[in-house]
Amino acid sequence: MKVVDSFHIKFRLQEKSFNSVHELLVFSQQISLEVHTFLVEWFNEKSFVEVKTSGSTGSPKVIQLQKKHMINSAIATGDYFNLPENTTALLCMSPNYIAGKMMLVRALTLGWQLDIVEATSSPLKNIEKKYDFSAMVPLQLNNSLEEIHKIKKLIIGGGVVSNELLNKIQHIKTEVFATYGMTETITHIAVKKLNVISSAVEKSKGVESYYKALPNIKISVDKRSCLIIGAPNVSDSLIITNDVVELVSSTEFKWLGRFDSIINSGGIKLIPEQIEEKLSAFINQRFFVAGISDEELGEKLILIIESSNVLSENVIRNSVKNLQSLSKFEIPKEIYFIQNFIETPTGKVNRKETLERILETS
C-alpha cells in the first residue's frame, strides 16, 4: 500500500490544478527534471525518500527519510507560521536538496499554491507576483532586498546571516526568520526572528533573539555542550549534533558554533563562528577563520578572505588588532586572500577544501 497516493484538493502548481497524480507528474516534466524526479519518488511505493546532505560539514551522503515524517514536518511548519490552504508560496531553491523538496511536500500536503522558479542568486528579479511564504539562503536574500516586499514571510537557512545583512533587513516589512535544522531533522526544528524583534534598538538594550524550538521538540545538551534533539514526529531516534549551544531555557538556545571546528590554540579553545561574528563588523567580503598546524601553539588561528585585493591586508590587520571585542587569543596570526571560495553544491562555503587550496598554494 502506498504511503502517499494523493495530494490536497487545494494544491496548485504554477497556477494549475490537477485531477490525478498522473496528471501532476506529466505536467511536472515541463518544469524541470529535478522536480519531476522528486515527485515520482514521492508518489512511488516506498515509505521513504532518499535525500542528499549538503556536504557543508563533511562529505555529502545519501540518507533515507520517512515520508510520514516529512508530512509531519510540513504540518508543523504550516501550524507554526500560520500558513493554511491556499497559501501562495515560491520555491526558489534546488529540489535536489531537503529545503527544496520540503517546499514541494508542504504545498502538496497543506494545499498551497506553489510557483517554482530557477534557483538563482537573485530569484525575485523578474517576478511581479506577491507571495505569502518562501525560503532562501542568505545570498539570495541579500541580492533580493529591493524586491523582498513581494514575500510576506521568509525563512532563511543554509548559512549564517551576517551582521551587515541583519542590519539591512531591520526596516523591511517582510518577516524574516533564521531556521535551525539539517537534512536529518527534515529542515528546521527551531526558528529565530531576525527582524522587528531583533531590531537595532532592542539589540542596543541587550535584548537578543534566540532559536526557539517548534512544538513537540525536546532539546538538551551532552557533555560537549552539543545540542541533542528529540523530535519523535520527524525522527525515530535522538539526534546528537556537533553544534555547540547555550541553553537559554527548556525551549530556547543560542547557537555558538560547530564542535568539530573548535580550534585549540595554546590550550585556549576558540570557536570560529563567534570570532567571525565579531570580525563581520568591518569585513564586507566573504571570509572565515580556521586553525592550522603550528609547532608552538598546536594550532594557530588564521583568517581567510575571498578577495583579490591583497593590498588591503595591512588595513585589515590593523583593524583586527584594534577591534576591542576580540580577545588577544582571537586575533588571527595570519591573513590569507583567495579570489574565489570553493562551494558545496548548495552554495555554502566549503571551508575544508578552500583551506586545503590555501595551504597548497602558500
Secondary structure, 3 states (H helix, E strand, C coil): CCCCCCCCCCCEECCECCCCHHHHHHHHCCCCHHHHHHHHHHCCCCCEEEEECCCCCCCCCEEEEEHHHHHHHHHHHHHHCCCCCCCEEEECCCCCEHHHHHHHHHHHHHCCEEEECCCCCCCCCCCCCCEEEEEECHHHHHCCCCCHHHEEEEEECCCCCCHHHHHHCCCCCCEEEEEEEEHHHCEEEEEEECCCCCCHHHHHCCCCCCEEECCCCEEEECCCCEEEEECCCCCCCCEEEEEEEEECCCCEEEEEEEHHHCEEECCEEECHHHHHHHHCCCCCCCEEEEEEEECCCEEEEEEEEECCCHHHHHHHHHHHHHCCCCCHHHCCCEEEEECCCCECCCCCECHHHHHHHHHHHC
